[in-house]
Amino acid sequence: MATRAGSRKSRRPWNDRTRMKATWNGHVLAESDNIVTVEGNAYFPATALDPAAIRPSAQTSVCPWKGTAHYYSLEVGGKLNENAVWYYPEPKAAAAEIAGRVAFWKGVQVTS
């Protein structure tokens, strides 16, 4: 299914001013109304991320158009969710709008 530029599933970054919240294991990890959506993923400002819930990870992956993603693991309530947060410290030009932002997966619920 094709997507239109700027839609939630598009590669083109889409700014959304809807207040969104990321939660896991009953804990709010991030909350913001400054969201950039790319390929259906909500990218929160890194400053919105609760630093007490994240742990460093050595995991990386490569996206051909965004660049190299780095990861954080989550630790909340004694439970660990490895590599559940990703970010691009130096995104390629096509993904410049996600610099300084984080996104979630692996059971993290992102809701508006």
C-alpha positions in Angstrom: 0.0 0.0 0.0 1.4 3.3 -1.0 1.6 6.2 1.5 1.4 9.9 0.8 4.2 12.2 1.7 3.8 13.4 5.3 1.4 10.5 6.3 2.1 8.5 9.4 3.7 5.6 7.5 5.7 7.9 5.2 9.5 8.2 5.2 9.0 12.0 5.1 9.0 13.4 8.7 5.7 14.6 9.8 5.4 16.9 12.8 2.5 16.2 15.1 1.4 18.5 17.9 -0.8 15.9 19.6 0.4 15.2 23.1 1.8 11.6 23.2 3.0 9.4 26.0 5.3 6.3 26.0 4.8 3.9 28.8 6.2 0.5 29.8 5.7 -1.6 32.9 3.4 1.0 34.3 6.0 3.8 34.0 5.8 6.9 31.9 9.1 6.9 29.9 8.4 10.1 27.8 5.6 12.6 27.2 5.6 15.4 24.7 3.5 17.4 22.2 6.6 17.8 20.0 6.5 14.6 18.0 8.1 13.8 14.7 6.5 10.8 13.0 8.5 8.7 10.5 7.4 5.4 9.1 4.7 5.1 11.7 7.2 5.7 14.6 6.7 8.6 17.0 10.1 10.3 17.7 10.1 12.1 21.1 12.6 14.8 22.0 15.4 13.1 23.9 14.9 15.7 26.6 11.5 14.2 27.3 13.0 10.7 28.1 13.1 9.8 31.8 16.9 9.2 32.3 16.3 7.1 35.4 14.6 4.4 33.2 17.3 4.0 30.5 20.5 1.9 30.5 23.3 2.1 27.9 23.4 -0.6 25.1 26.1 -1.5 22.7 23.4 -2.5 20.1 23.4 -0.7 16.7 21.6 -1.2 13.4 21.8 0.5 10.0 19.0 2.1 8.0 20.0 3.0 4.4 18.4 6.4 4.5 18.4 7.4 8.2 21.9 6.1 9.2 23.1 4.1 12.2 20.7 3.7 15.0 21.9 3.3 18.6 19.9 1.8 21.4 19.1 2.1 25.1 17.6 -0.6 27.3 14.9 0.1 29.8 14.9 -0.9 33.4 11.7 -0.2 35.3 10.4 -1.9 38.5 13.2 -4.5 38.4 12.4 -5.6 34.8 14.7 -5.1 31.9 13.6 -4.5 28.3 16.7 -4.7 26.2 17.2 -2.3 23.2 13.7 -0.9 23.4 14.6 2.7 22.7 16.5 3.8 19.6 18.0 7.0 18.3 20.2 8.3 15.5 23.0 10.4 17.0 24.1 11.5 13.5 21.2 10.9 11.1 21.7 11.3 7.4 20.4 14.5 5.7 17.1 12.9 4.7 16.3 12.2 8.4 17.7 15.4 9.9 14.4 16.0 11.7 14.9 13.1 14.0 18.3 14.3 15.4 18.0 14.6 19.1 15.0 12.3 19.3 14.2 8.8 20.5 11.6 6.2 19.4 10.3 3.1 21.1 9.4 -0.5 20.4 9.5 -4.0 22.1 6.2 -3.6 24.1 6.5 0.1 24.9 3.0 1.6 24.4 2.9 5.0 22.6 -0.5 6.6 23.0 -2.1 10.0 22.5 
